[in-house]
Amino acid sequence: MIQRTAPARAVPAVDRRDFLRLAGATAAGWIAVGATSDRMKIVASLTSLSLDDELTRRNMSDGNANSRLGGLIAGLKQRGWVEGVNYRFEIRSTFGGADKFKTAVKELIELKPDVILTGSTVETAAVMAATTTIPIIFATANDPVGNGFVESLAHPGGNVTGFTSSTAEMGGKWLQLIREAVPDIARVGVLFNPATTPRAGRYFLDSVEQEAASSGLAVILAPVSAPADIDGAISRFAEQPKAAMISLVDSFLVINRKAIIEATARYRVPMIYPFHYFMDAGGLMSYGPTLEVRSSDYVDLILRGTKAGDLPVQSPRKYELLINRTVARSLGLTIPFTLLARADEIRE
């Protein structure tokens, strides 16, 4: 494995020292009394994945402290919160269509939880429409100000705060990287679901198109709205002129990651992804934020009385490049050493 400092870093939404001072000042008065309460607190979470999804099961594993939910539970325990003793954890899945989505949101709101964690832009918007009082923490959001979730990154206001995952300029970075892996491409396809990706895709597409224009490449949009659309959307790029593809940040694509990976293998289409989840399913390469489970910091503060709107939105501290050399060989690609040398992880 080759380790390196990631080639790009997010601009932090707030100075980390200021956050630590805020957290310390807020929590200091509570440490002596511990995390006990007359009423058992309720920590609720909404996920777009099926509860049977392998990724959901791995995330919910108590022994997997590096997963989003496993890390949350472990982090809360370190801060004095013990599941089943002074708080209980409730999770609902929005997977299964519009009716299931509405039901999941309604069920969580009716629990009157002390805090709700959301995992996608669509979920955050739906929960915000249902409550203006219950604190909400978004685990990932790409444009929280533009989506109207917060007033600003440093001063969110309202009942919402959380963590960003990507900047708009990432679109151009994905194109640079996939072009390094496949230097002789003439066009690039962009896979996304307009209903579930930020700004219907435009949040990333502007930088993709700007980078493509400077490289002389054609950008071809490949919108999909149902799992049945995936095969056809990818098969178009198996033909000449030679192409590669970019997967945008999109909860729909994460849910259907296995179908996407299978189609890229079947049609021998190189694709770059925004999350390591796709790599775990057999993807070629990914570039995105390093998974850091920091939500327990904010959940703890909120359970102790801090207002969500007083907690600044935080950005990723590091991005990582992952490459699967075995998948590259199966696609007939030889990844340049200059690209391999910059990878944070090389999989075989």
PyMOL commands that set and color helices and strands:
alter all, ss='L'
color gray80, all
select helices_A, chain A and resi 16-31+54-59+68-78+98-110+121-130+170-181+198-215+227-238+251-255+257-267+276-280+295-303+308-310+325-330+337-340
alter helices_A, ss='H'
color red, helices_A
select strands_A, chain A and resi 41-47+87-93+115-118+136-141+160-164+187-192+218-223+243-247+271-273+285-289+319-324+345-347
alter strands_A, ss='S'
color yellow, strands_A
deselect
rebuild
show_as cartoon
